[in-house]
Amino acid sequence: MAFDVWLGFFAACWVISLSPGAGAIASMSSGLQFGFLRGYWNVIGLQIALAVQILIVAAGVGAVLTTSALAFNLIKWFGVAYLIYLAIKQWQQKPSEIKTAQEADHQVHPLSMMLKGFLVNISNPKAIVFMLAVLPQFLDPTKTLVPQYSMMMVTMIAIDMIVMAGYTCLAAKVLLFLRSPRQQRILNRSFASMFVGAASLLSFVHR
C-alpha cells in the first residue's frame, strides 16, 4: 500500500471511529460501571469483532452476506435485540450497583466484558456493508491483497482502540463525580436511551 493511500485510509479511520455508534455507547457504559481498566476489556472485545469483520470482507463472504436477505436480517435483528437487552439492563441497574474499579475487579470477569463488546460489534451487518464499500477503494488490485488487508486491519484496530479508550476514560472520569443515587439513575437511563436509539437506527438499515 502506497504511503499516500495509507494516509487517506488513516484519516478515514479516525472519522469512522469518532462517529458515535453502538461501540462508543458500550464503551462509555462499561467505563461508567467499572472504571477505565476493567471497562477497557469491552474495547478489546469490540476489536476482536472488528478483526473478524475485516476477515469476512477480505474472504469475500461479506459480499455474499450483503446479497442474502435472510442472513443480513438475522444478524441485524439479533443486533437490535441485543442492544435492547443492554438498554433494559442499564435502565434496571440500581444506583448502588455502580462500583469503583477496584470493587468491580472481583465481580466481573474480563471474558464477560470482552464478550459484550464482541457481540455489540459482530451483530452489526452495517459495518460489513460499510467496509465492502470503503476498503476496496484503498486497495491496489495489481498487488498482493493479503498485506494490504493486514495493514488496513492493524490501522483500523489501532485507531479504534485509541478512540474507544477515550470514550471509556471519559465515562470513568464522570463516575468520580457521581455522588447521589439520583445522578447515577439519570446517567444510567441516559445510556439506556442511547442503546435504544442505536437499536432503532440499526433496525432501519437495509442491504
Z-matrix of the N, CA and C atoms (Angstrom, degrees):
N
C 1 1.459
C 2 1.521 1 109.71
N 3 1.343 2 116.47 1 125.06
C 4 1.458 3 120.62 2 179.63
C 5 1.527 4 110.39 3 -64.15
N 6 1.340 5 115.11 4 150.57
C 7 1.461 6 119.46 5 -174.60
C 8 1.524 7 112.02 6 -62.77
N 9 1.347 8 117.63 7 -39.91
C 10 1.459 9 119.57 8 -178.92
C 11 1.531 10 111.33 9 -67.90
N 12 1.341 11 116.59 10 -33.58
C 13 1.465 12 120.34 11 176.47
C 14 1.523 13 109.64 12 -68.01
N 15 1.342 14 115.48 13 -41.64
C 16 1.463 15 119.24 14 178.65
C 17 1.523 16 111.41 15 -63.33
N 18 1.331 17 117.48 16 -37.92
C 19 1.466 18 120.31 17 178.13
C 20 1.526 19 111.04 18 -61.68
N 21 1.340 20 116.23 19 -40.58
C 22 1.455 21 119.69 20 177.23
C 23 1.518 22 111.23 21 -63.56
N 24 1.325 23 116.34 22 -41.77
C 25 1.465 24 120.74 23 178.00
C 26 1.521 25 110.51 24 -66.56
N 27 1.325 26 117.05 25 -39.64
C 28 1.467 27 123.25 26 178.03
C 29 1.525 28 110.61 27 -57.67
N 30 1.333 29 116.31 28 -45.79
C 31 1.465 30 120.91 29 179.30
C 32 1.529 31 110.81 30 -65.94
N 33 1.336 32 116.36 31 -40.92
C 34 1.471 33 120.29 32 179.97
C 35 1.534 34 111.10 33 -63.37
N 36 1.335 35 116.43 34 -36.41
C 37 1.467 36 120.74 35 -179.85
C 38 1.525 37 111.52 36 -63.76
N 39 1.329 38 117.06 37 -38.02
C 40 1.468 39 120.31 38 178.23
C 41 1.516 40 110.69 39 -64.13
N 42 1.332 41 116.33 40 -42.85
C 43 1.468 42 120.23 41 179.41
C 44 1.525 43 110.39 42 -63.17
N 45 1.340 44 116.01 43 -43.79
C 46 1.466 45 121.01 44 -178.96
C 47 1.529 46 110.57 45 -63.26
N 48 1.341 47 116.48 46 -46.62
C 49 1.468 48 120.28 47 -175.64
C 50 1.519 49 112.13 48 -69.66
N 51 1.321 50 117.02 49 -37.22
C 52 1.458 51 120.68 50 -177.56
C 53 1.521 52 112.74 51 -73.47
N 54 1.335 53 116.48 52 -19.45
C 55 1.463 54 119.39 53 178.62
C 56 1.524 55 109.33 54 -67.76
N 57 1.335 56 117.71 55 121.17
C 58 1.480 57 120.24 56 -177.64
C 59 1.524 58 111.40 57 -60.23
N 60 1.312 59 115.46 58 134.56
C 61 1.459 60 121.30 59 178.18
C 62 1.513 61 109.76 60 -152.27
N 63 1.332 62 115.61 61 -167.68
C 64 1.457 63 119.94 62 -178.74
C 65 1.521 64 111.80 63 -60.94
N 66 1.341 65 117.32 64 -36.22
C 67 1.461 66 120.88 65 179.13
C 68 1.515 67 112.06 66 -63.73
N 69 1.322 68 116.46 67 -42.64
C 70 1.468 69 120.74 68 178.82
C 71 1.526 70 110.77 69 -65.30
N 72 1.328 71 116.24 70 -41.15
C 73 1.466 72 120.30 71 179.09
C 74 1.525 73 110.31 72 -63.79
N 75 1.348 74 116.31 73 -43.97
C 76 1.464 75 120.26 74 178.92
C 77 1.529 76 110.96 75 -63.08
N 78 1.330 77 116.98 76 -37.96
C 79 1.467 78 120.75 77 179.55
C 80 1.522 79 111.04 78 -66.17
N 81 1.320 80 116.74 79 -43.67
C 82 1.462 81 119.71 80 179.08
C 83 1.520 82 111.27 81 -67.08
N 84 1.323 83 116.00 82 -38.54
C 85 1.458 84 120.17 83 178.36
C 86 1.526 85 110.93 84 -62.26
N 87 1.328 86 116.73 85 -42.72
C 88 1.465 87 121.11 86 179.48
C 89 1.526 88 111.30 87 -67.34
N 90 1.331 89 116.17 88 -40.65
C 91 1.462 90 119.88 89 178.06
C 92 1.514 91 111.76 90 -63.93
N 93 1.333 92 115.50 91 -36.87
C 94 1.465 93 120.52 92 179.38
C 95 1.527 94 111.06 93 -65.63
N 96 1.323 95 116.25 94 -43.14
C 97 1.460 96 120.28 95 -173.96
C 98 1.527 97 113.44 96 -80.28
N 99 1.339 98 116.55 97 -35.50
C 100 1.461 99 118.56 98 -169.18
C 101 1.525 100 115.30 99 -125.01
N 102 1.331 101 117.34 100 1.15
C 103 1.456 102 118.36 101 -176.74
C 104 1.520 103 111.08 102 83.61
N 105 1.325 104 116.53 103 175.62
C 106 1.471 105 120.33 104 -172.28
C 107 1.522 106 113.06 105 -69.55
N 108 1.337 107 117.86 106 -53.33
C 109 1.465 108 120.54 107 -172.99
C 110 1.520 109 112.14 108 -61.37
N 111 1.325 110 117.67 109 -46.70
C 112 1.456 111 120.60 110 179.53
C 113 1.531 112 110.40 111 -72.74
N 114 1.312 113 116.57 112 -40.45
C 115 1.459 114 120.12 113 -178.81
C 116 1.513 115 113.43 114 -65.85
N 117 1.350 116 117.17 115 -22.41
C 118 1.467 117 119.77 116 -176.34
C 119 1.530 118 112.33 117 -70.84
N 120 1.330 119 117.41 118 -17.62
C 121 1.460 120 119.11 119 174.86
C 122 1.526 121 110.76 120 -59.81
N 123 1.324 122 116.42 121 -31.95
C 124 1.467 123 120.93 122 175.71
C 125 1.523 124 110.55 123 -60.06
N 126 1.332 125 116.67 124 -40.38
C 127 1.467 126 121.70 125 -179.87
C 128 1.528 127 110.50 126 -64.10
N 129 1.319 128 116.70 127 -39.35
C 130 1.465 129 119.90 128 178.27
C 131 1.527 130 110.09 129 -61.61
N 132 1.329 131 116.44 130 -41.15
C 133 1.463 132 120.00 131 176.20
C 134 1.517 133 111.86 132 -61.54
N 135 1.330 134 116.63 133 -39.79
C 136 1.469 135 120.86 134 177.18
C 137 1.525 136 110.94 135 -59.44
N 138 1.347 137 116.17 136 -41.14
C 139 1.464 138 120.40 137 -176.44
C 140 1.521 139 111.88 138 -72.63
N 141 1.328 140 117.32 139 -34.21
C 142 1.468 141 119.67 140 176.05
C 143 1.528 142 109.54 141 -61.80
N 144 1.331 143 115.84 142 -42.77
C 145 1.469 144 120.05 143 178.01
C 146 1.526 145 110.84 144 -64.77
N 147 1.334 146 116.68 145 -39.38
C 148 1.466 147 120.55 146 178.86
C 149 1.524 148 110.37 147 -62.41
N 150 1.330 149 116.58 148 -42.04
C 151 1.464 150 120.39 149 178.39
C 152 1.529 151 110.40 150 -62.28
N 153 1.328 152 116.83 151 -41.92
C 154 1.468 153 120.86 152 179.00
C 155 1.528 154 110.25 153 -62.97
N 156 1.331 155 116.81 154 -41.41
C 157 1.468 156 120.58 155 -179.90
C 158 1.527 157 111.39 156 -63.87
N 159 1.326 158 117.03 157 -40.51
C 160 1.469 159 120.25 158 178.50
C 161 1.529 160 110.14 159 -65.65
N 162 1.329 161 116.66 160 -40.48
C 163 1.468 162 120.33 161 177.47
C 164 1.523 163 110.99 162 -62.97
N 165 1.342 164 116.31 163 -37.74
C 166 1.461 165 120.68 164 178.18
C 167 1.526 166 110.47 165 -62.35
N 168 1.325 167 115.93 166 -44.32
C 169 1.464 168 120.56 167 179.10
C 170 1.525 169 110.08 168 -66.12
N 171 1.335 170 117.30 169 -44.13
C 172 1.467 171 121.41 170 -178.61
C 173 1.524 172 111.35 171 -63.33
N 174 1.340 173 116.59 172 -34.36
C 175 1.467 174 120.55 173 -178.92
C 176 1.524 175 112.61 174 -79.70
N 177 1.317 176 116.67 175 -8.53
C 178 1.460 177 120.17 176 179.80
C 179 1.516 178 113.80 177 88.12
N 180 1.331 179 116.76 178 -3.50
C 181 1.455 180 119.86 179 179.42
C 182 1.523 181 110.91 180 -68.28
N 183 1.336 182 115.77 181 -29.79
C 184 1.456 183 119.78 182 -179.96
C 185 1.509 184 112.27 183 -59.64
N 186 1.343 185 116.20 184 -36.22
C 187 1.468 186 119.95 185 178.92
C 188 1.526 187 110.45 186 -64.98
N 189 1.337 188 115.90 187 -37.72
C 190 1.464 189 120.00 188 177.62
C 191 1.525 190 110.17 189 -66.11
N 192 1.340 191 115.55 190 -40.73
C 193 1.463 192 120.45 191 -179.51
C 194 1.523 193 111.25 192 -60.22
N 195 1.322 194 116.53 193 -42.48
C 196 1.461 195 120.10 194 -176.89
C 197 1.533 196 112.16 195 -71.12
N 198 1.330 197 117.45 196 -19.70
C 199 1.470 198 119.75 197 178.85
C 200 1.524 199 112.29 198 -96.39
N 201 1.323 200 117.38 199 -8.67
C 202 1.462 201 120.90 200 178.92
C 203 1.523 202 109.37 201 -101.37
N 204 1.322 203 115.95 202 108.44
C 205 1.459 204 120.34 203 -178.73
C 206 1.527 205 111.06 204 -62.70
N 207 1.328 206 116.35 205 -38.91
C 208 1.462 207 119.99 206 -177.90
C 209 1.523 208 111.43 207 -64.67
N 210 1.343 209 117.22 208 -49.94
C 211 1.463 210 120.98 209 -179.22
C 212 1.518 211 110.81 210 -62.50
N 213 1.323 212 115.73 211 -43.72
C 214 1.467 213 120.03 212 -179.29
C 215 1.523 214 110.95 213 -60.64
N 216 1.332 215 116.62 214 -47.05
C 217 1.467 216 120.26 215 -176.58
C 218 1.529 217 112.41 216 -70.63
N 219 1.329 218 117.10 217 -34.59
C 220 1.461 219 119.39 218 176.83
C 221 1.526 220 110.99 219 -60.79
N 222 1.333 221 116.45 220 -46.70
C 223 1.471 222 120.75 221 179.55
C 224 1.526 223 110.39 222 -66.68
N 225 1.336 224 115.60 223 -42.51
C 226 1.462 225 119.40 224 -178.05
C 227 1.520 226 111.55 225 -61.16
N 228 1.330 227 116.98 226 -48.89
C 229 1.468 228 119.36 227 -176.09
C 230 1.516 229 112.43 228 -73.16
N 231 1.320 230 116.93 229 -26.81
C 232 1.465 231 119.15 230 171.45
C 233 1.531 232 109.12 231 -63.96
N 234 1.334 233 115.83 232 -42.86
C 235 1.462 234 120.24 233 178.18
C 236 1.521 235 112.05 234 -62.31
N 237 1.322 236 116.40 235 -42.96
C 238 1.474 237 120.58 236 178.34
C 239 1.523 238 110.28 237 -61.22
N 240 1.342 239 116.14 238 -46.45
C 241 1.466 240 120.51 239 -179.07
C 242 1.526 241 111.06 240 -62.75
N 243 1.335 242 116.78 241 -39.93
C 244 1.465 243 119.64 242 -178.38
C 245 1.528 244 110.86 243 -67.96
N 246 1.309 245 117.51 244 -39.99
C 247 1.472 246 120.67 245 178.29
C 248 1.530 247 110.67 246 -65.33
N 249 1.316 248 117.07 247 -38.34
C 250 1.468 249 120.62 248 176.23
C 251 1.526 250 110.10 249 -64.46
N 252 1.329 251 115.66 250 -40.27
C 253 1.470 252 120.32 251 176.96
C 254 1.533 253 110.60 252 -59.96
N 255 1.327 254 116.93 253 -44.93
C 256 1.462 255 120.62 254 178.15
C 257 1.535 256 110.82 255 -63.42
N 258 1.329 257 115.92 256 -36.73
C 259 1.470 258 119.89 257 178.54
C 260 1.522 259 110.79 258 -63.53
N 261 1.326 260 116.36 259 -44.03
C 262 1.469 261 120.41 260 179.73
C 263 1.526 262 110.77 261 -63.34
N 264 1.338 263 116.64 262 -44.27
C 265 1.459 264 120.86 263 179.13
C 266 1.528 265 110.89 264 -61.12
N 267 1.343 266 115.56 265 -41.49
C 268 1.459 267 119.75 266 -179.78
C 269 1.525 268 110.87 267 -67.50
N 270 1.318 269 116.75 268 -41.38
C 271 1.469 270 121.54 269 -179.01
C 272 1.527 271 110.87 270 -64.30
N 273 1.324 272 116.35 271 -39.84
C 274 1.458 273 121.09 272 -176.12
C 275 1.527 274 113.45 273 -80.94
N 276 1.316 275 117.35 274 -11.97
C 277 1.457 276 119.73 275 -177.55
C 278 1.529 277 110.96 276 -63.41
N 279 1.305 278 116.06 277 128.31
C 280 1.455 279 120.94 278 -179.48
C 281 1.526 280 110.37 279 -79.59
N 282 1.325 281 117.69 280 147.28
C 283 1.468 282 120.40 281 -179.78
C 284 1.522 283 113.12 282 -53.70
N 285 1.321 284 116.55 283 -35.80
C 286 1.465 285 119.95 284 -177.73
C 287 1.521 286 112.51 285 -70.07
N 288 1.365 287 116.52 286 -13.07
C 289 1.454 288 119.80 287 -178.12
C 290 1.514 289 112.33 288 -83.55
N 291 1.331 290 118.03 289 -8.91
C 292 1.452 291 120.65 290 176.35
C 293 1.522 292 107.92 291 -76.58
N 294 1.319 293 115.59 292 115.42
C 295 1.448 294 120.75 293 -173.94
C 296 1.524 295 111.10 294 -107.62
N 297 1.309 296 114.45 295 165.33
C 298 1.453 297 118.74 296 170.61
C 299 1.510 298 107.72 297 -75.45
N 300 1.332 299 117.86 298 163.66
C 301 1.461 300 121.25 299 -179.12
C 302 1.515 301 111.00 300 -59.51
N 303 1.326 302 118.19 301 -37.31
C 304 1.452 303 121.63 302 -179.29
C 305 1.526 304 111.14 303 -65.39
N 306 1.332 305 117.36 304 -42.73
C 307 1.458 306 120.84 305 178.79
C 308 1.519 307 111.12 306 -66.66
N 309 1.332 308 116.24 307 -38.62
C 310 1.464 309 120.47 308 -177.42
C 311 1.519 310 111.65 309 -67.11
N 312 1.336 311 118.19 310 -27.40
C 313 1.456 312 121.78 311 -178.86
C 314 1.516 313 112.30 312 -55.94
N 315 1.332 314 117.19 313 -29.96
C 316 1.454 315 121.08 314 -175.99
C 317 1.521 316 112.08 315 -94.37
N 318 1.328 317 117.98 316 -0.68
C 319 1.459 318 120.01 317 -172.95
C 320 1.522 319 113.89 318 -120.35
N 321 1.304 320 118.86 319 -24.24
C 322 1.456 321 121.44 320 -176.35
C 323 1.527 322 109.57 321 -122.91
N 324 1.334 323 116.31 322 123.23
C 325 1.456 324 120.18 323 -179.62
C 326 1.531 325 109.58 324 -78.22
N 327 1.333 326 117.71 325 139.40
C 328 1.467 327 120.65 326 179.47
C 329 1.529 328 113.04 327 -54.81
N 330 1.335 329 117.25 328 -35.98
C 331 1.462 330 120.01 329 -179.03
C 332 1.525 331 112.07 330 -63.50
N 333 1.333 332 117.06 331 -34.60
C 334 1.460 333 119.73 332 178.48
C 335 1.526 334 110.34 333 -69.11
N 336 1.335 335 116.79 334 -35.27
C 337 1.459 336 120.88 335 176.49
C 338 1.530 337 110.61 336 -67.29
N 339 1.342 338 115.42 337 -42.53
C 340 1.462 339 119.81 338 178.72
C 341 1.520 340 110.97 339 -63.74
N 342 1.333 341 116.35 340 -40.69
C 343 1.459 342 120.53 341 179.85
C 344 1.523 343 111.23 342 -63.00
N 345 1.332 344 116.20 343 -39.88
C 346 1.459 345 120.52 344 178.29
C 347 1.523 346 110.37 345 -59.65
N 348 1.330 347 116.65 346 -49.16
C 349 1.459 348 120.21 347 179.42
C 350 1.515 349 112.22 348 -63.87
N 351 1.329 350 116.47 349 -40.51
C 352 1.465 351 121.00 350 179.58
C 353 1.522 352 110.94 351 -60.59
N 354 1.329 353 116.98 352 -46.25
C 355 1.463 354 120.77 353 -178.22
C 356 1.529 355 112.11 354 -65.95
N 357 1.332 356 116.48 355 -36.19
C 358 1.469 357 119.64 356 178.86
C 359 1.528 358 110.44 357 -60.96
N 360 1.333 359 117.02 358 -44.44
C 361 1.469 360 120.38 359 -176.49
C 362 1.526 361 112.76 360 -80.25
N 363 1.325 362 116.84 361 -43.82
C 364 1.467 363 119.53 362 -173.26
C 365 1.525 364 112.09 363 -69.50
N 366 1.335 365 117.04 364 -22.56
C 367 1.470 366 120.16 365 -178.28
C 368 1.523 367 112.44 366 -90.69
N 369 1.331 368 116.27 367 17.47
C 370 1.458 369 120.69 368 179.57
C 371 1.531 370 109.37 369 -112.01
N 372 1.337 371 118.87 370 93.26
C 373 1.464 372 120.78 371 -179.18
C 374 1.521 373 112.44 372 -65.58
N 375 1.341 374 116.52 373 -20.04
C 376 1.460 375 120.49 374 178.39
C 377 1.521 376 110.48 375 -59.23
N 378 1.339 377 116.33 376 -34.41
C 379 1.464 378 120.13 377 -178.75
C 380 1.530 379 110.61 378 -64.38
N 381 1.338 380 116.58 379 -41.62
C 382 1.466 381 120.17 380 179.85
C 383 1.518 382 110.82 381 -67.48
N 384 1.327 383 116.66 382 -42.65
C 385 1.470 384 120.54 383 177.57
C 386 1.525 385 109.97 384 -61.03
N 387 1.336 386 116.07 385 -42.39
C 388 1.463 387 120.84 386 -179.96
C 389 1.525 388 110.70 387 -62.94
N 390 1.327 389 116.41 388 -44.28
C 391 1.469 390 119.82 389 -179.88
C 392 1.519 391 111.52 390 -64.90
N 393 1.339 392 115.91 391 -37.26
C 394 1.465 393 119.30 392 177.49
C 395 1.522 394 111.62 393 -61.74
N 396 1.337 395 115.73 394 -30.46
C 397 1.458 396 120.38 395 -179.43
C 398 1.531 397 111.91 396 -83.30
N 399 1.337 398 116.43 397 -31.88
C 400 1.463 399 120.45 398 -172.11
C 401 1.524 400 113.83 399 -96.30
N 402 1.332 401 117.75 400 -49.31
C 403 1.469 402 120.57 401 -172.41
C 404 1.531 403 114.04 402 -57.36
N 405 1.350 404 119.04 403 -43.78
C 406 1.471 405 118.29 404 -178.94
C 407 1.527 406 114.20 405 -59.36
N 408 1.330 407 117.36 406 -24.38
C 409 1.460 408 120.23 407 -179.74
C 410 1.522 409 112.54 408 -66.03
N 411 1.331 410 116.46 409 -21.29
C 412 1.459 411 120.99 410 -178.33
C 413 1.525 412 112.13 411 -104.37
N 414 1.327 413 117.27 412 5.25
C 415 1.458 414 121.09 413 -179.15
C 416 1.523 415 111.45 414 -93.19
N 417 1.318 416 116.04 415 144.37
C 418 1.454 417 122.26 416 172.20
C 419 1.526 418 107.07 417 -103.17
N 420 1.338 419 118.35 418 104.61
C 421 1.469 420 121.18 419 -174.90
C 422 1.519 421 113.55 420 -65.47
N 423 1.328 422 117.66 421 -14.09
C 424 1.469 423 120.56 422 -179.91
C 425 1.523 424 111.68 423 -83.41
N 426 1.332 425 117.00 424 -8.14
C 427 1.461 426 120.95 425 -179.38
C 428 1.526 427 110.20 426 -116.21
N 429 1.321 428 115.78 427 165.70
C 430 1.455 429 121.10 428 -179.89
C 431 1.527 430 110.48 429 -59.70
N 432 1.329 431 116.15 430 131.14
C 433 1.461 432 120.63 431 -173.67
C 434 1.525 433 113.07 432 -79.48
N 435 1.325 434 117.98 433 -32.24
C 436 1.469 435 120.70 434 -175.18
C 437 1.528 436 112.68 435 -57.17
N 438 1.358 437 119.20 436 -48.91
C 439 1.474 438 118.41 437 178.11
C 440 1.528 439 112.70 438 -62.48
N 441 1.331 440 117.03 439 -33.58
C 442 1.459 441 120.42 440 -179.46
C 443 1.526 442 110.94 441 -69.30
N 444 1.327 443 116.50 442 -45.27
C 445 1.461 444 119.71 443 176.88
C 446 1.531 445 110.80 444 -64.38
N 447 1.327 446 116.65 445 -36.41
C 448 1.469 447 120.66 446 178.85
C 449 1.517 448 110.55 447 -63.14
N 450 1.339 449 116.31 448 -44.36
C 451 1.466 450 120.23 449 178.25
C 452 1.523 451 110.98 450 -62.42
N 453 1.324 452 116.65 451 -41.78
C 454 1.461 453 120.92 452 178.26
C 455 1.533 454 110.84 453 -62.39
N 456 1.329 455 116.37 454 -43.18
C 457 1.455 456 120.47 455 -179.12
C 458 1.529 457 110.88 456 -61.96
N 459 1.318 458 116.38 457 -47.95
C 460 1.473 459 120.66 458 179.93
C 461 1.524 460 110.67 459 -60.91
N 462 1.333 461 116.32 460 -42.94
C 463 1.468 462 121.03 461 -178.59
C 464 1.524 463 111.07 462 -64.84
N 465 1.334 464 116.55 463 -49.00
C 466 1.465 465 120.59 464 -177.86
C 467 1.524 466 111.76 465 -62.58
N 468 1.329 467 116.23 466 -44.37
C 469 1.462 468 119.86 467 -177.81
C 470 1.519 469 111.15 468 -67.52
N 471 1.339 470 117.05 469 -42.44
C 472 1.468 471 120.28 470 -179.96
C 473 1.520 472 111.13 471 -60.62
N 474 1.328 473 116.85 472 -45.52
C 475 1.462 474 120.72 473 -178.99
C 476 1.523 475 110.85 474 -67.93
N 477 1.330 476 116.47 475 -42.28
C 478 1.465 477 119.77 476 -178.69
C 479 1.528 478 110.96 477 -65.66
N 480 1.323 479 117.30 478 -34.93
C 481 1.470 480 120.23 479 178.10
C 482 1.528 481 110.89 480 -65.13
N 483 1.334 482 115.98 481 -37.74
C 484 1.466 483 120.30 482 178.33
C 485 1.530 484 110.47 483 -67.30
N 486 1.335 485 115.56 484 -46.88
C 487 1.463 486 119.92 485 -178.33
C 488 1.519 487 111.23 486 -64.51
N 489 1.338 488 116.77 487 -46.56
C 490 1.467 489 120.00 488 -179.60
C 491 1.528 490 111.55 489 -67.10
N 492 1.335 491 116.64 490 -29.06
C 493 1.471 492 119.91 491 173.54
C 494 1.521 493 109.68 492 -62.79
N 495 1.335 494 115.98 493 -38.87
C 496 1.460 495 120.25 494 177.86
C 497 1.514 496 111.92 495 -63.72
N 498 1.342 497 116.40 496 -44.45
C 499 1.465 498 120.12 497 178.37
C 500 1.529 499 111.24 498 -63.29
N 501 1.340 500 115.95 499 -43.05
C 502 1.467 501 120.30 500 -179.45
C 503 1.524 502 111.01 501 -64.90
N 504 1.331 503 115.78 502 -44.36
C 505 1.466 504 120.93 503 -179.24
C 506 1.524 505 111.00 504 -64.62
N 507 1.329 506 116.43 505 -40.39
C 508 1.462 507 120.81 506 179.14
C 509 1.519 508 110.69 507 -58.92
N 510 1.332 509 116.29 508 -46.72
C 511 1.464 510 120.18 509 179.83
C 512 1.526 511 111.06 510 -67.03
N 513 1.340 512 116.73 511 -36.80
C 514 1.462 513 120.14 512 179.23
C 515 1.526 514 110.93 513 -64.68
N 516 1.324 515 116.88 514 -35.94
C 517 1.467 516 120.88 515 177.27
C 518 1.527 517 110.64 516 -67.68
N 519 1.324 518 115.92 517 -38.18
C 520 1.467 519 120.04 518 177.46
C 521 1.525 520 110.17 519 -61.14
N 522 1.343 521 115.73 520 -35.33
C 523 1.463 522 121.01 521 -179.79
C 524 1.530 523 111.76 522 -56.31
N 525 1.324 524 116.68 523 -33.82
C 526 1.463 525 120.91 524 -178.22
C 527 1.525 526 112.42 525 -65.17
N 528 1.335 527 116.47 526 -22.80
C 529 1.464 528 120.21 527 -176.03
C 530 1.523 529 112.74 528 -100.82
N 531 1.329 530 116.40 529 1.16
C 532 1.464 531 119.50 530 178.98
C 533 1.522 532 109.23 531 -84.07
N 534 1.288 533 116.19 532 105.14
C 535 1.466 534 120.49 533 -176.62
C 536 1.525 535 112.95 534 -107.71
N 537 1.309 536 117.06 535 -34.91
C 538 1.461 537 119.39 536 -174.70
C 539 1.526 538 110.62 537 -105.42
N 540 1.338 539 117.53 538 150.44
C 541 1.467 540 121.30 539 176.49
C 542 1.529 541 111.85 540 -57.50
N 543 1.324 542 116.49 541 -34.39
C 544 1.468 543 120.31 542 -179.68
C 545 1.531 544 110.67 543 -63.79
N 546 1.328 545 117.66 544 -43.57
C 547 1.458 546 120.98 545 178.52
C 548 1.521 547 111.18 546 -62.42
N 549 1.319 548 115.37 547 -43.14
C 550 1.455 549 120.06 548 179.65
C 551 1.529 550 111.22 549 -64.07
N 552 1.332 551 116.07 550 -41.46
C 553 1.463 552 120.52 551 -179.32
C 554 1.531 553 110.86 552 -63.89
N 555 1.329 554 116.48 553 -42.61
C 556 1.468 555 120.53 554 179.83
C 557 1.524 556 110.39 555 -62.12
N 558 1.345 557 116.36 556 -43.24
C 559 1.460 558 119.86 557 -178.82
C 560 1.525 559 111.63 558 -67.93
N 561 1.334 560 116.02 559 -41.32
C 562 1.465 561 119.53 560 177.81
C 563 1.524 562 110.84 561 -58.83
N 564 1.325 563 115.95 562 -44.99
C 565 1.462 564 119.46 563 -177.38
C 566 1.527 565 111.89 564 -73.64
N 567 1.313 566 116.42 565 -25.78
C 568 1.460 567 119.59 566 174.06
C 569 1.523 568 110.15 567 -65.99
N 570 1.347 569 116.64 568 -44.47
C 571 1.455 570 120.00 569 177.67
C 572 1.524 571 111.02 570 -66.71
N 573 1.318 572 116.97 571 -37.21
C 574 1.462 573 120.05 572 176.91
C 575 1.525 574 110.31 573 -60.14
N 576 1.323 575 116.06 574 -42.10
C 577 1.467 576 120.78 575 178.52
C 578 1.520 577 111.34 576 -64.24
N 579 1.340 578 116.24 577 -37.09
C 580 1.469 579 119.63 578 178.61
C 581 1.523 580 111.13 579 -67.19
N 582 1.336 581 117.68 580 -37.84
C 583 1.465 582 120.39 581 175.88
C 584 1.526 583 110.42 582 -62.64
N 585 1.336 584 116.69 583 -41.25
C 586 1.462 585 120.36 584 177.55
C 587 1.526 586 110.13 585 -63.57
N 588 1.327 587 116.10 586 -40.92
C 589 1.460 588 120.23 587 177.74
C 590 1.516 589 111.90 588 -61.40
N 591 1.344 590 116.33 589 -43.54
C 592 1.464 591 120.23 590 178.25
C 593 1.530 592 110.62 591 -63.66
N 594 1.339 593 116.78 592 -39.91
C 595 1.465 594 121.05 593 177.90
C 596 1.530 595 110.67 594 -63.93
N 597 1.315 596 116.57 595 -40.07
C 598 1.470 597 120.63 596 179.38
C 599 1.521 598 111.13 597 -64.00
N 600 1.341 599 116.36 598 -43.44
C 601 1.466 600 119.97 599 178.55
C 602 1.523 601 110.82 600 -63.22
N 603 1.324 602 117.16 601 -41.39
C 604 1.459 603 121.03 602 -179.76
C 605 1.523 604 110.99 603 -64.50
N 606 1.324 605 116.70 604 -34.66
C 607 1.459 606 120.05 605 -177.67
C 608 1.527 607 112.37 606 -66.46
N 609 1.334 608 116.77 607 -21.12
C 610 1.467 609 120.59 608 -179.93
C 611 1.532 610 112.68 609 -92.04
N 612 1.322 611 116.84 610 -2.43
C 613 1.462 612 120.38 611 -179.08
C 614 1.522 613 109.77 612 -73.06
N 615 1.338 614 116.00 613 133.70
C 616 1.461 615 121.49 614 177.68
C 617 1.524 616 109.21 615 -121.67
N 618 1.340 617 114.46 616 164.98
C 619 1.458 618 118.33 617 179.81
C 620 1.522 619 109.90 618 -65.74
